[in-house]
Amino acid sequence: MPVNKAHDEFYTLDMDSGWEVPPGYPSGIQQKILSGALDEVNKRGTRTRLLRFEPGVFTTAPFVHDYWEEVYLVSGDLTVGNDEKGEGGTPFPPNTYACRPPQAFHGPFKSEKGCILLEIHYFDPV
């Protein structure tokens, strides 16, 4: 299966534009696609993105999906496992990493002061 990512050498990212709210996320969470695309219907592809939480934003239910996910907390704070009111959970500092196989329940998430995550998503080759 060919990889659907362009050959990109180092370049400076425009951190002020290109952000959008991913489907199913609250408005205080935005993604910026860096490379590739993920076809969740046909279960193929690979995507690298930044995910940004504004301060105080939280999700209310766990996530589960059919693709692998690797996550690196670049900056800020991220709490994992809060309740539907955004309370509780385990806080993590920058330089924290997770690797999740398909169908792994994870979250909910919140950030007190805001954060940026680097995420890589991909399906297993057929």
Protein Blocks (a to p, Z undefined) as FASTA:
>chain_A
ZZfbdcdddddddfkgoiacdehiafkbccddfbgcddfknopajddddddddehiacfb
dcddfbdcddddfbdcddehiafkopgcjdddehiacdddehiaedjdddfkopaddddd
ddddZZ
